[in-house]
């Protein structure tokens, strides 16, 4: 008599349960090596181009990853690339918690914090609205609006973990990341000029750049392009946005769950919960708020986080199919630029009320 077949349930990055028949053994370290090696080489190339030409690091990782997407046709690279785009991604998000404390958020004050929330809501709503106008999916708008509201590519990676590739393809995700990087780079060049043209105070200019530029480094850099005081204030505003990553991902998970419930009349739906790495990000943030650590810990954490996120972005791009990327078209970027424009308008409308 044959032995009964065992069934296993496994939870993936998106919090969904999958029934596996005769679940395979865990991937060996040797199987990870080909994909991780190629991903690391491409990431180092992206870092070199970024430092040499001053281009956004994430954008360089995306472009090099897309250019090397043909290597993913070799199945030997799949395990390593998937490991980088999932497990390494989680580690990079968790380490972001070392860059902000609850005390820094409290420094902002009630009125500026409320204004920041309004700007974030505007970005979120702008992504959803322009996705609908461009004929894109709700999930695509959710991804674009949420990433714009928080911290660009890092938030997009975290949100993609909740939304899942079943709802937003890797090609569409890659196009969204390109749009976010381009919009953030453009904002870094334009927003300080707008601040000077409108003769904003240092506090107002710091709020404008910190509240409406996507990428952390570019938001802070935009503030320092105005003045040291504006840069310091932009840093506090931007870090407050980063701290709100966990609540935003929780909101996205709730919205996805409600839509899934509405689409499945029989009530059979996957259970979508807040990913464990987001809970750990929040735990690291709280720990960093109450435990004093040497400055080099935060500096090392920042380097490690950037490195891990770069590897994740590069691996995601390498696993994207260029044929699907071409089919996505320009409409995929519309929600990103819509969310960017909405956040800029909201920030400009609120800066007159700030000292």
NORRA-V355974 format. One record per residue. RES is the residue in one small letter. OMEGA is omega in whole degrees, -180 to 180 (NA if undefined). BURIAL is b if it has 24 or more other C-alpha atoms within 12 Angstrom, else e. Layout:
res=<RES,RES>
omega=<OMEGA,OMEGA>
burial=<BURIAL,BURIAL>
This chain:
res=<x,x,x,x,x,x,x,x,x,x,x,x,x,x,x,x,x,x,x,x,x,x,x,x,x,x,x,x,x,x,x,x,x,x,x,x,x,x,x,x,x,x,x,x,x,x,x,x,x,x,x,x,x,x,x,x,x,x,x,x,x,x,x,x,x,x,x,x,x,x,x,x,x,x,x,x,x,x,x,x,x,x,x,x,x,x,x,x,x,x,x,x,x,x,x,x,x,x,x,x,x,x,x,x,x,x,x,x,x,x,x,x,x,x,x,x,x,x,x,x,x,x,x,x,x,x,x,x,x,x,x,x,x,x,x,x,x,x,x,x,x,x,x,x,x,x,x,x,x,x,x,x,x,x,x,x,x,x,x,x,x,x,x,x,x,x,x,x,x,x,x,x,x,x,x,x,x,x,x,x,x,x,x,x,x,x,x,x,x,x,x,x,x,x,x,x,x,x,x,x,x,x,x,x,x,x,x,x,x,x,x,x,x,x,x,x,x,x,x,x,x,x,x,x,x,x,x,x,x,x,x,x,x,x,x,x,x,x,x,x,x,x,x,x,x,x,x,x,x,x,x,x,x,x,x,x,x,x,x,x,x,x,x,x,x,x,x,x,x,x,x,x,x,x,x,x,x,x,x,x,x,x,x,x,x,x,x,x,x,x,x,x,x,x,x,x,x,x,x,x,x,x,x,x,x,x,x,x,x,x,x,x,x,x,x,x,x,x,x,x,x,x,x,x,x,x,x,x,x,x,x,x,x,x,x,x,x,x,x,x,x,x,x,x,x,x,x,x,x,x,x,x,x,x,x>
omega=<-177,178,-180,179,179,177,-179,174,178,178,-180,-177,-175,177,-177,-179,180,178,180,174,-179,-176,-178,178,-179,180,-179,178,-180,-180,180,-169,-177,-179,-180,-180,180,180,180,179,179,180,177,176,178,179,178,180,-180,-180,-176,-173,178,180,178,-176,-178,179,178,177,178,-176,178,178,178,179,-179,-177,180,-178,-179,174,176,-176,-180,-180,-171,-177,-179,180,178,178,180,-176,-180,-175,179,175,-179,179,179,178,-179,-178,175,180,179,-174,-176,176,178,179,177,178,-180,179,-175,-178,-174,-175,178,179,177,178,178,179,178,179,-180,177,179,178,-179,-179,179,178,180,-178,-177,174,179,-180,-179,-180,178,-177,175,-179,176,176,178,179,-178,-179,180,179,178,-177,-173,-173,172,-173,180,179,179,178,179,-180,179,176,178,-177,176,-178,176,-177,175,-178,178,178,179,178,180,178,178,178,177,179,179,-180,180,-180,180,179,178,-180,179,-179,-171,-171,176,177,178,180,178,-180,179,-180,179,174,179,179,-179,179,177,178,-179,-178,-178,-176,-171,173,-169,-173,-177,-177,-178,177,179,178,178,178,-180,175,178,178,178,180,178,179,179,180,177,179,180,-179,-178,179,175,176,180,-179,-179,178,-177,177,-180,178,176,178,179,178,179,180,178,-180,-179,178,178,179,-179,-177,-180,-176,-177,176,178,-176,177,178,-178,-178,178,-178,-179,-178,176,176,178,174,180,179,178,178,180,179,179,-179,-172,179,-179,180,178,-177,-177,178,177,-179,178,179,180,179,-180,-180,179,-180,-178,178,176,177,-179,180,-180,179,179,179,-180,179,180,177,-177,179,177,178,179,180,-178,176,-175,-177,180,-179,-176,179,179,-178,174,178,178,-180,-180,180,178,180,-180,-180,179,179,-175,-176,178,-178,180,-178,NA>
burial=<e,e,e,e,e,e,e,e,e,e,e,b,b,b,b,b,e,e,e,e,e,e,e,e,e,e,e,e,e,e,e,b,e,b,b,b,b,b,b,b,e,b,b,b,b,b,b,e,e,e,e,e,e,e,b,b,b,b,b,b,b,b,b,b,b,b,e,b,b,e,b,b,e,e,e,e,b,b,b,b,b,b,b,b,b,b,b,b,b,b,b,b,b,b,b,b,b,b,b,b,b,b,e,b,b,e,e,b,e,e,e,b,b,b,b,b,b,b,b,b,b,b,b,b,b,b,b,b,b,b,b,e,e,b,e,b,b,b,b,b,b,b,b,b,b,b,b,b,b,b,b,b,b,b,b,b,b,b,b,b,b,b,b,b,b,e,b,b,b,b,b,b,b,b,b,b,b,b,b,b,b,b,b,b,b,b,b,b,e,b,b,b,e,b,b,e,e,e,e,b,b,b,b,b,b,b,b,b,b,b,b,b,b,b,b,b,b,b,b,b,b,b,b,b,b,b,b,e,e,b,b,b,b,b,b,b,b,b,b,b,b,b,b,b,b,b,b,b,b,b,b,b,b,e,b,b,b,e,e,b,e,e,e,e,e,e,e,e,e,b,e,b,b,b,b,b,b,b,b,b,b,b,b,b,b,b,e,b,e,e,e,e,e,e,e,e,e,b,e,e,b,b,e,b,b,b,b,b,b,b,b,b,b,b,b,b,b,b,b,b,b,b,e,e,b,e,e,b,e,e,b,b,b,b,b,b,b,b,b,b,b,b,b,b,b,b,b,b,e,b,b,e,e,b,e>
